[in-house]
Amino acid sequence: MVVMSEQENTNGGLILATSPEAKKRYGLKANVSRQRDLPQDEALIVVPPRMNLYIKRNLQINDIFRRFVADEDLWPYSIDESILDMTHSWRLFGKTPLDVAKKIQRTVHEELGLYVTVGIGENPVQAKIALDVYAKHQPSLIGIINYQNVPDKIWTIQKLTDVWSIADRTAKHLNRLGIHNMYELAHYSPYKLKAELGVIGSQLFALSWGVDRTQVSKRVPVKSSSIGNSQVLPRDYSKQYEIETVIKEIGEQVAARLRSHHKTTASLSLGIGFSYAASEATGRGGFHQQLRIDPTNDNKPIVAALISMFREQWQGEIIRNVSVYTARLAPSNVQQLDLFKQPEDQVRNADFERVVDKVRQKFGFTSLVFARSAIKGGTAINRASLVGGHNGGNAYE
């Protein structure tokens, strides 16, 4: 079985999740394979995403986890994974961590009818590798890694990309150094790795030895240095007016997010991705442009700057992706007025945007939309009904 995103939103449909059998039999990969990769086999079940249901189940499962750990020892890592630090609590629920893992599995299955896979380790990275590489292949759906069995469990992994945090690009870089598996990574000079890859090299070396000093309860505060949105267009866009409509919509969404966070931006970034055919014809996948602007969170100057960057770089290529990001954020404690514009008009425009934001927050985005979004090419109205960029489905299924 595979979960397939809507074709109109992902250039032919993207496989979001696959069952272990689908991976094994057809070689399908989540977030990589597309509809064109699906075999003509009636035994393969294809279903649409139901994000509302996934979110509901995620919350229910994490509520069960909270019976076994304190809130500060639970880290919801993604929509389908959580990290539980049971160092201080596992003895309350069983004789061994394995007994506790089985009890958690039984509780989730009895109450929600779902099977969960479990990775057990002496730190988060060991547990993550145990989950990804071993748990799903065990009848118990449980994998275990500790410092004693690192040579047997981690060094024996032959494919670098099977390990969390090693993507294709990193694997290719390691390959150029003569590193093709986890044993070779663990026995490569850590000093050379750091010289070649910087701090990432040191982290990869520690990873290969199963070393991770992360403490779930001590979260590292993340400073939001950027606010932005990106979108895969529902089809190939070749008309300038339609492309600029989407840029305008995303620019306004980003401006609204800035206002909701009480921030202004002094730097805008526009990314444009070409369609597959355009990429093949031009030899480049798109373009990226960055521009410094006067600090603002108003729609008009942000959209105007984005359109200007687009027109400067675009040469008629067919477009499939648009992204807008901001940097150099600062608190919006006061309104910065432009000396060359009437102050009354600027204040009135700022008040108008705040009113629109409040109406949308209370009644939904589609309660107030600009007319341009209703014409052909606009995507904001349709995307307002999506959850995480996908079909929400019925939350009560």
Secondary structure, 3 states (H helix, E strand, C coil): CEEECCHHHCCCCEEEEECHHHHHHHCCCCCCCEHHHCCCCCCCCEECCCHHHHHHHHHHHHHHHCCCCCHHHEEEEECCEEEECCCCCHHHCCCCHHHHHHHHHHHHHHHHCCCCCEEECCCHHHHHHHHHHHHHHCCCCEEECCHHHHHHHCCCCCCHHHCCCCCHHHHHHHHHCCCCCHHHHHCCCHHHHHHHHCHHHHHHHHHHCCCCCCCCCCCCCCCCCCCEEEEEEEEEECCHHHHHHHHHHHHHHHHHHHHHCCEEEEEEEEEEEECHHHHHHHCCCEEEEEEEEEEECCHHHHHHHHHHHHHHHCCCCCEEEEEEEEEEEEECCCCCCCCCCCHHHHHHHHHHHHHHHHHHHHHCHHHCCCHHHHCCCCCHHHHCCEECCEECCCCCC
